[in-house]
Amino acid sequence: MEADRWDKLVAHYHDEIVSPFYGKVENPLYDALKAIPDKKEKEVAEFGCGLFYLGETLSNSFKKVHASDFSAEMVKKAKEKHSHRRNVEIIQEDIRKIPYHKKFKVLICVNALLMPSLKDVMLSLKNFHRALKPSGQCLLILPSMESILYHCLLLYERELKEKDEATALRIAKRRAERTKYDFFTGHFTEDGDTQKFFYKHEIEHLMKRAGFTNVEIKKVIYPWGNDISGFEDFPAEEGLWDWFVEARK
Protein backbone atom coordinates (compact mmCIF):
# COMPACT_ATOMS: atom_id res chain seq x y z
CA MET A 1 0.00 0.00 0.00
CA GLU A 2 1.67 3.22 -1.17
CA ALA A 3 1.40 6.84 -0.04
CA ASP A 4 -1.49 7.87 -2.29
CA ARG A 5 -3.64 5.07 -0.85
CA TRP A 6 -2.90 6.23 2.71
CA ASP A 7 -3.68 9.83 1.71
CA LYS A 8 -7.21 8.72 0.81
CA LEU A 9 -7.70 6.92 4.15
CA VAL A 10 -7.31 10.01 6.34
CA ALA A 11 -10.99 11.01 6.35
CA HIS A 12 -12.26 7.55 7.35
CA TYR A 13 -9.23 6.04 9.07
CA HIS A 14 -11.07 3.93 11.66
CA ASP A 15 -13.44 2.46 9.09
CA GLU A 16 -10.48 0.95 7.23
CA ILE A 17 -7.63 0.46 9.72
CA VAL A 18 -7.43 -1.76 12.80
CA SER A 19 -5.60 0.44 15.30
CA PRO A 20 -3.83 -0.79 18.46
CA PHE A 21 -4.51 2.66 19.97
CA TYR A 22 -8.28 2.62 19.54
CA GLY A 23 -10.72 0.74 21.75
CA LYS A 24 -10.03 -1.80 24.49
CA VAL A 25 -6.80 -3.28 23.15
CA GLU A 26 -4.20 -5.08 25.28
CA ASN A 27 -1.11 -3.28 24.00
CA PRO A 28 2.30 -4.13 25.57
CA LEU A 29 3.86 -1.09 23.89
CA TYR A 30 2.71 1.19 26.70
CA ASP A 31 4.39 -0.89 29.41
CA ALA A 32 7.56 -1.05 27.35
CA LEU A 33 7.61 2.74 27.06
CA LYS A 34 7.02 3.18 30.80
CA ALA A 35 9.94 0.86 31.56
CA ILE A 36 12.49 2.93 29.60
CA PRO A 37 14.74 4.77 32.08
CA ASP A 38 15.77 8.43 31.82
CA LYS A 39 13.32 9.19 29.03
CA LYS A 40 13.63 12.97 29.56
CA GLU A 41 17.24 12.70 28.41
CA LYS A 42 16.48 10.72 25.23
CA GLU A 43 15.26 11.32 21.70
CA VAL A 44 12.60 8.97 20.33
CA ALA A 45 11.45 8.42 16.75
CA GLU A 46 8.18 7.03 15.47
CA PHE A 47 8.34 6.07 11.81
CA GLY A 48 5.07 5.52 9.97
CA CYS A 49 3.29 7.59 12.61
CA GLY A 50 0.03 7.94 10.68
CA LEU A 51 -2.23 10.31 12.61
CA PHE A 52 0.33 10.16 15.45
CA TYR A 53 -1.77 8.72 18.27
CA LEU A 54 1.35 8.41 20.41
CA GLY A 55 2.02 12.13 20.14
CA GLU A 56 0.94 13.15 23.64
CA THR A 57 2.52 10.11 25.31
CA LEU A 58 5.87 10.56 23.60
CA SER A 59 5.97 14.34 23.94
CA ASN A 60 5.31 14.18 27.68
CA SER A 61 7.85 11.41 28.25
CA PHE A 62 10.88 12.12 26.06
CA LYS A 63 13.25 15.04 25.60
CA LYS A 64 12.66 15.21 21.85
CA VAL A 65 10.30 13.41 19.47
CA HIS A 66 10.79 12.80 15.75
CA ALA A 67 7.69 11.53 13.92
CA SER A 68 7.24 10.85 10.23
CA ASP A 69 4.99 9.20 7.67
CA PHE A 70 5.19 8.80 3.89
CA SER A 71 1.61 10.05 3.44
CA ALA A 72 1.43 13.83 3.00
CA GLU A 73 -2.18 13.89 4.25
CA MET A 74 -1.32 11.89 7.39
CA VAL A 75 1.54 14.28 8.14
CA LYS A 76 -0.74 17.28 7.58
CA LYS A 77 -3.36 15.97 10.03
CA ALA A 78 -0.73 14.98 12.59
CA LYS A 79 0.81 18.46 12.45
CA GLU A 80 -2.60 20.09 12.90
CA LYS A 81 -3.22 18.06 16.04
CA HIS A 82 0.24 18.37 17.58
CA SER A 83 1.53 21.76 16.43
CA HIS A 84 1.56 23.03 20.04
CA ARG A 85 4.08 20.40 21.17
CA ARG A 86 7.42 22.23 21.12
CA ASN A 87 9.59 19.11 21.46
CA VAL A 88 7.97 17.36 18.48
CA GLU A 89 8.88 17.49 14.79
CA ILE A 90 6.65 15.81 12.22
CA ILE A 91 7.85 15.37 8.64
CA GLN A 92 7.08 13.37 5.52
CA GLU A 93 9.59 10.60 4.75
CA ASP A 94 9.71 6.98 3.59
CA ILE A 95 11.15 4.36 5.96
CA ARG A 96 12.82 2.72 2.97
CA LYS A 97 14.89 5.89 2.47
CA ILE A 98 15.52 7.35 5.94
CA PRO A 99 19.15 8.56 6.27
CA TYR A 100 19.72 8.56 10.05
CA HIS A 101 22.85 7.13 11.64
CA LYS A 102 23.09 6.51 15.41
CA LYS A 103 20.59 9.31 16.11
CA PHE A 104 17.81 7.84 18.28
CA LYS A 105 17.85 5.94 21.55
CA VAL A 106 14.32 4.59 21.04
CA LEU A 107 12.58 3.81 17.75
CA ILE A 108 8.91 2.93 17.26
CA CYS A 109 7.09 1.67 14.18
CA VAL A 110 3.45 0.60 14.47
CA ASN A 111 1.88 -1.37 11.61
CA ALA A 112 3.80 0.57 8.97
CA LEU A 113 5.98 -2.31 7.74
CA LEU A 114 3.21 -3.43 5.40
CA MET A 115 4.95 -3.35 2.03
CA PRO A 116 4.71 -6.70 0.20
CA SER A 117 8.32 -6.64 -1.00
CA LEU A 118 10.57 -8.64 1.33
CA LYS A 119 13.49 -6.54 0.09
CA ASP A 120 11.67 -3.38 1.19
CA VAL A 121 10.94 -4.89 4.61
CA MET A 122 14.59 -5.85 5.10
CA LEU A 123 15.79 -2.45 3.87
CA SER A 124 13.49 -0.72 6.36
CA LEU A 125 14.64 -2.91 9.26
CA LYS A 126 18.28 -2.25 8.43
CA ASN A 127 17.51 1.48 8.26
CA PHE A 128 15.96 1.22 11.73
CA HIS A 129 19.04 -0.56 13.04
CA ARG A 130 21.36 2.08 11.57
CA ALA A 131 19.23 4.92 12.98
CA LEU A 132 19.57 3.66 16.55
CA LYS A 133 22.37 4.55 18.90
CA PRO A 134 24.39 1.67 20.40
CA SER A 135 22.16 -0.43 22.71
CA GLY A 136 19.18 1.49 21.34
CA GLN A 137 15.70 0.02 21.65
CA CYS A 138 13.41 -0.90 18.74
CA LEU A 139 9.66 -1.29 19.41
CA LEU A 140 7.47 -2.60 16.59
CA ILE A 141 3.89 -3.71 16.07
CA LEU A 142 3.38 -5.99 13.06
CA PRO A 143 0.27 -7.71 11.61
CA SER A 144 0.14 -11.38 12.59
CA MET A 145 -0.27 -14.14 10.02
CA GLU A 146 -0.87 -16.73 12.77
CA SER A 147 -3.84 -14.67 13.92
CA ILE A 148 -5.43 -15.06 10.48
CA LEU A 149 -4.85 -18.83 10.57
CA TYR A 150 -6.36 -18.95 14.06
CA HIS A 151 -9.48 -17.17 12.80
CA CYS A 152 -9.69 -19.67 9.94
CA LEU A 153 -9.63 -22.48 12.50
CA LEU A 154 -12.44 -20.90 14.50
CA LEU A 155 -14.55 -20.57 11.37
CA TYR A 156 -13.90 -24.18 10.36
CA GLU A 157 -14.58 -25.48 13.87
CA ARG A 158 -17.92 -23.66 14.00
CA GLU A 159 -19.08 -25.07 10.65
CA LEU A 160 -18.06 -28.61 11.69
CA LYS A 161 -20.67 -28.58 14.45
CA GLU A 162 -23.48 -28.89 11.91
CA LYS A 163 -21.89 -30.00 8.60
CA ASP A 164 -19.68 -32.69 7.16
CA GLU A 165 -15.95 -31.88 6.86
CA ALA A 166 -15.90 -31.13 3.13
CA THR A 167 -18.88 -28.77 3.36
CA ALA A 168 -17.59 -27.15 6.55
CA LEU A 169 -14.18 -26.54 4.96
CA ARG A 170 -15.66 -25.03 1.82
CA ILE A 171 -17.87 -22.62 3.79
CA ALA A 172 -15.09 -21.70 6.21
CA LYS A 173 -12.71 -20.88 3.35
CA ARG A 174 -15.34 -18.65 1.75
CA ARG A 175 -16.05 -16.82 5.02
CA ALA A 176 -12.33 -16.37 5.66
CA GLU A 177 -11.88 -14.85 2.19
CA ARG A 178 -9.22 -17.49 1.55
CA THR A 179 -8.53 -16.35 -2.02
CA LYS A 180 -7.29 -12.97 -0.76
CA TYR A 181 -4.45 -14.52 1.29
CA ASP A 182 -1.13 -15.98 0.21
CA PHE A 183 0.02 -18.01 3.21
CA PHE A 184 3.46 -18.60 1.67
CA THR A 185 4.38 -14.91 1.48
CA GLY A 186 2.04 -13.65 4.19
CA HIS A 187 0.26 -11.35 1.74
CA PHE A 188 -3.33 -10.09 1.80
CA THR A 189 -4.64 -8.53 -1.41
CA GLU A 190 -7.88 -6.58 -1.78
CA ASP A 191 -8.97 -4.00 -4.37
CA GLY A 192 -5.54 -4.11 -5.96
CA ASP A 193 -3.63 -3.35 -2.74
CA THR A 194 -1.33 -5.95 -1.18
CA GLN A 195 -0.34 -5.88 2.50
CA LYS A 196 2.23 -7.91 4.40
CA PHE A 197 1.41 -10.04 7.47
CA PHE A 198 4.18 -11.68 9.56
CA TYR A 199 4.77 -15.11 11.06
CA LYS A 200 6.46 -15.15 14.47
CA HIS A 201 9.40 -17.24 13.25
CA GLU A 202 9.73 -14.86 10.29
CA ILE A 203 10.02 -11.84 12.60
CA GLU A 204 12.73 -13.51 14.66
CA HIS A 205 14.67 -14.36 11.52
CA LEU A 206 14.34 -10.95 9.86
CA MET A 207 15.20 -8.99 13.02
CA LYS A 208 18.39 -10.98 13.49
CA ARG A 209 19.25 -10.59 9.80
CA ALA A 210 18.92 -6.82 10.25
CA GLY A 211 21.38 -6.91 13.16
CA PHE A 212 19.06 -6.77 16.16
CA THR A 213 19.58 -8.76 19.36
CA ASN A 214 17.47 -9.68 22.39
CA VAL A 215 14.36 -10.04 20.25
CA GLU A 216 11.22 -10.55 22.36
CA ILE A 217 7.75 -11.03 20.88
CA LYS A 218 4.39 -10.62 22.60
CA LYS A 219 0.77 -10.24 21.50
CA VAL A 220 -1.28 -7.08 21.02
CA ILE A 221 -4.73 -8.53 21.64
CA TYR A 222 -7.85 -6.96 20.10
CA PRO A 223 -11.39 -7.24 21.46
CA TRP A 224 -14.01 -8.92 19.34
CA GLY A 225 -16.42 -6.58 17.61
CA ASN A 226 -16.09 -3.42 15.54
CA ASP A 227 -12.53 -2.76 16.74
CA ILE A 228 -11.22 -5.62 14.61
CA SER A 229 -12.88 -4.47 11.43
CA GLY A 230 -14.78 -7.08 9.41
CA PHE A 231 -13.67 -10.30 11.13
CA GLU A 232 -16.51 -12.52 12.31
CA ASP A 233 -16.83 -12.57 16.10
CA PHE A 234 -16.06 -15.41 18.50
CA PRO A 235 -16.55 -13.66 21.87
CA ALA A 236 -15.94 -16.81 23.94
CA GLU A 237 -12.46 -17.26 22.43
CA GLU A 238 -9.17 -15.44 22.76
CA GLY A 239 -9.11 -12.33 20.59
CA LEU A 240 -7.14 -11.82 17.40
CA TRP A 241 -3.73 -10.21 17.68
CA ASP A 242 -0.84 -8.32 16.16
CA TRP A 243 2.77 -9.00 17.16
CA PHE A 244 4.59 -6.62 19.52
CA VAL A 245 8.35 -6.83 18.99
CA GLU A 246 11.03 -5.48 21.32
CA ALA A 247 14.68 -5.66 20.30
CA ARG A 248 18.08 -4.06 20.89
CA LYS A 249 20.80 -2.81 18.62
C-alpha positions in Angstrom: 0.0 0.0 0.0 1.7 3.2 -1.2 1.4 6.8 0.0 -1.5 7.9 -2.3 -3.6 5.1 -0.8 -2.9 6.2 2.7 -3.7 9.8 1.7 -7.2 8.7 0.8 -7.7 6.9 4.1 -7.3 10.0 6.3 -11.0 11.0 6.3 -12.3 7.5 7.4 -9.2 6.0 9.1 -11.1 3.9 11.7 -13.4 2.5 9.1 -10.5 1.0 7.2 -7.6 0.5 9.7 -7.4 -1.8 12.8 -5.6 0.4 15.3 -3.8 -0.8 18.5 -4.5 2.7 20.0 -8.3 2.6 19.5 -10.7 0.7 21.8 -10.0 -1.8 24.5 -6.8 -3.3 23.2 -4.2 -5.1 25.3 -1.1 -3.3 24.0 2.3 -4.1 25.6 3.9 -1.1 23.9 2.7 1.2 26.7 4.4 -0.9 29.4 7.6 -1.1 27.3 7.6 2.7 27.1 7.0 3.2 30.8 9.9 0.9 31.6 12.5 2.9 29.6 14.7 4.8 32.1 15.8 8.4 31.8 13.3 9.2 29.0 13.6 13.0 29.6 17.2 12.7 28.4 16.5 10.7 25.2 15.3 11.3 21.7 12.6 9.0 20.3 11.5 8.4 16.8 8.2 7.0 15.5 8.3 6.1 11.8 5.1 5.5 10.0 3.3 7.6 12.6 0.0 7.9 10.7 -2.2 10.3 12.6 0.3 10.2 15.4 -1.8 8.7 18.3 1.4 8.4 20.4 2.0 12.1 20.1 0.9 13.2 23.6 2.5 10.1 25.3 5.9 10.6 23.6 6.0 14.3 23.9 5.3 14.2 27.7 7.8 11.4 28.2 10.9 12.1 26.1 13.3 15.0 25.6 12.7 15.2 21.9 10.3 13.4 19.5 10.8 12.8 15.7 7.7 11.5 13.9 7.2 10.9 10.2 5.0 9.2 7.7 5.2 8.8 3.9 1.6 10.1 3.4 1.4 13.8 3.0 -2.2 13.9 4.3 -1.3 11.9 7.4 1.5 14.3 8.1 -0.7 17.3 7.6 -3.4 16.0 10.0 -0.7 15.0 12.6 0.8 18.5 12.5 -2.6 20.1 12.9 -3.2 18.1 16.0 0.2 18.4 17.6 1.5 21.8 16.4 1.6 23.0 20.0 4.1 20.4 21.2 7.4 22.2 21.1 9.6 19.1 21.5 8.0 17.4 18.5 8.9 17.5 14.8 6.6 15.8 12.2 7.9 15.4 8.6 7.1 13.4 5.5 9.6 10.6 4.8 9.7 7.0 3.6 11.2 4.4 6.0 12.8 2.7 3.0 14.9 5.9 2.5 15.5 7.4 5.9 19.2 8.6 6.3 19.7 8.6 10.1 22.8 7.1 11.6 23.1 6.5 15.4 20.6 9.3 16.1 17.8 7.8 18.3 17.8 5.9 21.6 14.3 4.6 21.0 12.6 3.8 17.7 8.9 2.9 17.3 7.1 1.7 14.2 3.5 0.6 14.5 1.9 -1.4 11.6 3.8 0.6 9.0 6.0 -2.3 7.7 3.2 -3.4 5.4 5.0 -3.4 2.0 4.7 -6.7 0.2 8.3 -6.6 -1.0 10.6 -8.6 1.3 13.5 -6.5 0.1 11.7 -3.4 1.2 10.9 -4.9 4.6 14.6 -5.8 5.1 15.8 -2.5 3.9 13.5 -0.7 6.4 14.6 -2.9 9.3 18.3 -2.3 8.4 17.5 1.5 8.3 16.0 1.2 11.7 19.0 -0.6 13.0 21.4 2.1 11.6 19.2 4.9 13.0 19.6 3.7 16.5 22.4 4.6 18.9 24.4 1.7 20.4 22.2 -0.4 22.7 19.2 1.5 21.3 15.7 0.0 21.6 13.4 -0.9 18.7 9.7 -1.3 19.4 7.5 -2.6 16.6 3.9 -3.7 16.1 3.4 -6.0 13.1 0.3 -7.7 11.6 0.1 -11.4 12.6 -0.3 -14.1 10.0 -0.9 -16.7 12.8 -3.8 -14.7 13.9 -5.4 -15.1 10.5 -4.9 -18.8 10.6 -6.4 -18.9 14.1 -9.5 -17.2 12.8 -9.7 -19.7 9.9 -9.6 -22.5 12.5 -12.4 -20.9 14.5 -14.6 -20.6 11.4 -13.9 -24.2 10.4 -14.6 -25.5 13.9 -17.9 -23.7 14.0 -19.1 -25.1 10.7 -18.1 -28.6 11.7 -20.7 -28.6 14.5 -23.5 -28.9 11.9 -21.9 -30.0 8.6 -19.7 -32.7 7.2 -16.0 -31.9 6.9 -15.9 -31.1 3.1 -18.9 -28.8 3.4 -17.6 -27.1 6.5 -14.2 -26.5 5.0 -15.7 -25.0 1.8 -17.9 -22.6 3.8 -15.1 -21.7 6.2 -12.7 -20.9 3.3 -15.3 -18.6 1.8 -16.1 -16.8 5.0 -12.3 -16.4 5.7 -11.9 -14.9 2.2 -9.2 -17.5 1.5 -8.5 -16.3 -2.0 -7.3 -13.0 -0.8 -4.5 -14.5 1.3 -1.1 -16.0 0.2 0.0 -18.0 3.2 3.5 -18.6 1.7 4.4 -14.9 1.5 2.0 -13.6 4.2 0.3 -11.3 1.7 -3.3 -10.1 1.8 -4.6 -8.5 -1.4 -7.9 -6.6 -1.8 -9.0 -4.0 -4.4 -5.5 -4.1 -6.0 -3.6 -3.4 -2.7 -1.3 -6.0 -1.2 -0.3 -5.9 2.5 2.2 -7.9 4.4 1.4 -10.0 7.5 4.2 -11.7 9.6 4.8 -15.1 11.1 6.5 -15.2 14.5 9.4 -17.2 13.2 9.7 -14.9 10.3 10.0 -11.8 12.6 12.7 -13.5 14.7 14.7 -14.4 11.5 14.3 -10.9 9.9 15.2 -9.0 13.0 18.4 -11.0 13.5 19.2 -10.6 9.8 18.9 -6.8 10.3 21.4 -6.9 13.2 19.1 -6.8 16.2 19.6 -8.8 19.4 17.5 -9.7 22.4 14.4 -10.0 20.2 11.2 -10.6 22.4 7.8 -11.0 20.9 4.4 -10.6 22.6 0.8 -10.2 21.5 -1.3 -7.1 21.0 -4.7 -8.5 21.6 -7.8 -7.0 20.1 -11.4 -7.2 21.5 -14.0 -8.9 19.3 -16.4 -6.6 17.6 -16.1 -3.4 15.5 -12.5 -2.8 16.7 -11.2 -5.6 14.6 -12.9 -4.5 11.4 -14.8 -7.1 9.4 -13.7 -10.3 11.1 -16.5 -12.5 12.3 -16.8 -12.6 16.1 -16.1 -15.4 18.5 -16.6 -13.7 21.9 -15.9 -16.8 23.9 -12.5 -17.3 22.4 -9.2 -15.4 22.8 -9.1 -12.3 20.6 -7.1 -11.8 17.4 -3.7 -10.2 17.7 -0.8 -8.3 16.2 2.8 -9.0 17.2 4.6 -6.6 19.5 8.4 -6.8 19.0 11.0 -5.5 21.3 14.7 -5.7 20.3 18.1 -4.1 20.9 20.8 -2.8 18.6 
